[in-house]
Amino acid sequence: MSQDLFIKSIIVDDSDRIVVHVQENYQHFLKEDFAKKMLRETALKALEDDFVELAVSSTSFRIQVKAGKTQEALSIVEDEIKKNIEMAINFLGSFGG
């Protein structure tokens, strides 16, 4: 299963932030405090010292990293999203019988 089911796009904006746009069906999760906390913890763990800030809106989340680290961080973010989607699908699949 592709991440396209959950993620519309992952881009780098004019401010050199990584912006992850979420599919409409899952945008309501971005309003939940637990989701914001999970996104921050995951970004901090994956990016370590390069992580600067996470901002969450109603349709996307933006990750700011240290200057000069955006492309490296983009690759890490894409891999982390793919890994977490696969884990969620496997978890949900275990209930499918």
C-alpha positions in Angstrom: 0.0 0.0 0.0 1.3 3.4 -1.0 1.7 6.4 1.3 -0.5 8.3 -1.2 -3.4 6.9 0.7 -2.5 9.1 3.7 -0.1 11.8 2.3 -1.0 14.2 -0.5 2.5 15.6 -0.9 5.8 16.3 0.8 7.6 19.4 -0.4 10.2 21.9 0.8 8.7 25.4 1.0 10.2 28.9 0.4 11.3 29.0 4.0 13.2 25.7 3.7 10.7 23.8 5.8 9.6 20.3 5.0 5.8 20.4 4.5 3.7 17.3 4.6 0.2 17.7 3.2 -2.2 15.1 4.6 -5.1 13.6 2.5 -8.5 15.0 3.4 -9.7 11.8 5.0 -7.0 12.0 7.7 -6.8 15.8 8.3 -9.0 15.6 11.4 -6.2 13.7 13.2 -4.0 16.8 12.9 -6.4 18.6 15.3 -5.8 16.0 18.0 -3.3 16.8 20.8 -2.0 13.2 20.8 -1.3 13.4 17.1 0.6 16.7 17.5 2.6 15.2 20.3 3.3 12.0 18.4 4.5 13.9 15.3 6.8 16.1 17.4 8.3 13.1 19.2 8.8 11.2 16.0 10.4 14.1 14.2 12.7 14.8 17.2 13.7 11.2 17.4 14.3 10.8 13.7 16.1 14.1 13.1 17.8 14.4 16.5 20.0 17.5 16.7 18.9 18.8 13.3 15.3 19.2 14.4 14.3 22.8 15.2 10.5 23.1 15.2 7.2 21.4 14.2 4.1 23.4 13.3 0.8 21.7 12.7 -2.1 23.2 10.7 -5.5 21.7 9.8 -4.2 20.2 6.5 -0.4 19.8 7.0 2.5 19.8 9.2 5.8 21.7 8.8 9.2 20.6 10.0 12.0 23.2 10.4 15.5 21.8 10.6 18.9 23.4 10.9 20.2 25.4 8.0 21.8 23.3 5.3 20.2 20.1 6.6 16.9 20.2 4.7 17.6 17.8 1.9 19.1 15.2 4.3 16.1 15.7 6.6 13.6 15.4 3.8 15.0 11.9 3.0 14.7 11.0 6.7 11.2 12.3 7.0 10.1 10.4 3.8 11.6 7.2 5.2 10.1 7.7 8.6 6.6 8.3 7.1 6.9 5.2 5.0 8.0 3.1 8.0 5.2 4.3 10.2 2.5 3.8 7.6 3.8 0.2 7.0 3.7 -0.4 10.8 0.1 1.0 11.1 -1.0 -1.1 8.1 0.5 -4.3 9.6 -1.0 -3.5 13.0 -4.5 -2.9 11.5 -4.1 -6.0 9.3 -3.5 -8.1 12.4 -7.2 -7.4 13.3 -8.5 -8.3 9.9 -8.4 -12.0 10.5 
